[in-house]
């Protein structure tokens, strides 16, 4: 599976007409695969598309959590696009979800999460990031078994928001979804992320051209 570095949309060429979850085929507008810099050191993983993302086709763009996340990314120079951009220009960061299809009335089922797991695993293996920002409780639970030594039920995104969890080959930063954060919680995450960047990770510009 080769990356198409000419486009940030679904750069690994994953199935855009996936039929693995029959119920979701009827409720989605499109399959929302990952978007961003294929050479990124940082990957942001959300739980699933909402109605705005289902329309835009870009993770976190047009959704309830999008502007809050983009504001944080702008603050760390991952993008210079406006927070409401529908096609943000991203450097050194890749955006994706645990599941790829929208349902208006419910969260993804365990079976639907399992059906999407190969997409998520392939993206993470191809990108091989240093840091995964895990947005929401469901993301922590989805990552727990394969990428940490902890049980899924041991994670609490509220308690671990703005901290670092050691993973296998990378670090996981739990984040409460931006639309649910208080000002204090947002500031706590930003300060922790800033400390981490200053300690170990300095962004490398122009990674797509390397």
N, C-alpha and C positions, 0 to 999 in steps of 0.2 A: 504494500500500500504506500504509494508515493504522495508526498505533499505537493499541492499546487501553490507555490509561493507567490504566484501572481495575483491571487485573490484571497481575502480573509474569510470568505464564505465557505464553509464546509471544505476546508483545504485538503482533507484526506479522502475526499470523494466517496463518502458514505451514502448508503441507500436513501435517496430522498423520497422514495415511494414505499417505505417500509410497511409491510402488512402483518407484522408479528402480533399486534394487539388489535383485534377486530373492532372492539368497542371504541378505541381511540381513532381509528380510521374515519369514523363517522362524525367525530366532534372537532377534529383539528382542521386548520386551513392548510398547514404544511408541517413537515418534520423539521424541527429546529436542531440542527447539529451545531458543532462548535464554530467559533468565529475568532479570528485574531492572528497573532504572530506565531507561526509554527515553530520558531526557535526560542520561544519564551522560556524564561526561568520561573514565571509565575502563572499559575492557572487558577481561575475563579470558577468554582463549581456551585451551581444552584440546584434546587430540587427539581423543578419542572417549569415549563413555559406557562405564563398566565395569558390572558386574552390579548394584551398589548404585544407581547412577544410573539404570540401565534400570528398576529397580523404583520409584524415587522420582519420576522424570520431571523432576528439577531438576538442571541441571549442577552437578557437584562435590558434590551432596548425597547422602549414603549411600554414597559411594565411598571408596576408599582414600586419596585426596588431599583429601577434603572438609574434614575437621576441621582439617587443617593450614592450608588456605587460609582457612577461616573464622576461625581464630585470628588470622591476619595481618590480615584485613579488620576484625575487631573492634578490633585495636590501632590502626587508623587511622580508626575511627569510621564505616566504611562500613556497619556493622550493629551493632545491640545485641542480636541474637538469640543464643541459646546456640550453641556450635560444632556441636552435634549436631542443630540444628533441621532439620526436614524442609521447612519453608516459611520460610526466612529473610527478614526484612524488610531490603531493601537500599536504600541511598541513594547515588546518584552512581556506581554500579557496575553493570555488566551482565555476566552469565556466559553463555558459549556454547562450542561445540565446532567443530572442523574438520569432523568427520563426526558424524552424528546417531543412528546405530543401533549396537546392541551385538552383537558376535559373541563367543561364549565361548572360541573356540580360536585366534583370530588377530587381527592388526591389520587395519585397513582397507586395501584394495588401492588402487593408483593410480587405477583407474577409479572406485572408490567415492568417493575424495577429490574427483575431478573432478565427479562427480554431485552432491555436496553443495556445491560451490563457490558456486553462485548463492544459496543460503541464507545462507552466511557473508558474501558480498559485500553482499547486500541489507541485512543487519543492520548491518554496519559503515558503509555509506553512509547509512542512516537515522539512526543514532546519531551519526556523525561524531565519534568520541572524540578526546581529546587524547593518551591513553596506551593502548596495548595491552600487557597482560601476557601473554606467549606462554609457556604452560606445556608444555614438552617439545620435543624435537628436531623432531618432525613438524610442530608448529605453526610453528616458525621456517622450515622448508622450504616449507610451504604459503604463507606470507606473503611469501617472498623475492621471487618473480618480479613480483608485481603492486605490492608496496608498498615495495620497497627497490631500490637500485641494485646489489645484490650477488647472486651466484649462490647457489642453495640449498646447494650442496656446500661453500660457504665458511663456513657457520654451524656452530658447535659449542655446544650449549646449556650444556655443562659449563664451557667456557672463558668464555662470555659471560654466564653467570648473574650477576645482580646488577649489570649494566651497562646502558647505554642505546644502542640502535641507532636511527639516524635513519631514519625512514620518510618516505613521501610524504604529508605533511599531518598526521602524528602521530609519536610516538616509540614504539618497541617495547622492552619490558623483558623479556629472556629469563629464564625461571625453570626450574630443575630441578623436576620434579614433587615436591610437598611430601613424599610418602611415601618419596622417594629421597634427600632432603636430609640432610646432616649438620647438627648444631647450628650449626656454623660457617658453613655455606652459608646456612642460614636467617637467621642474624644478618646476614650480608653483604647479603642481599637487603633485609631490613628497613631497614638503615642507608642503603642506596642509595636506596630508595624514600622514606624520610623526608627525605633531603637534597633529592631532587627536589621533593617537596611544598613544602618550605620555600623553595626557590628560585623556583618558578614557579607551582605549582598548589595553590590552597587550596580545599578542598571547599566546595561551595555546597549548603547544606541545602535540602530542599523543592523540588528541581528538578522533580519530577513535577507540581507545581502551577503551574509557570511558564507 
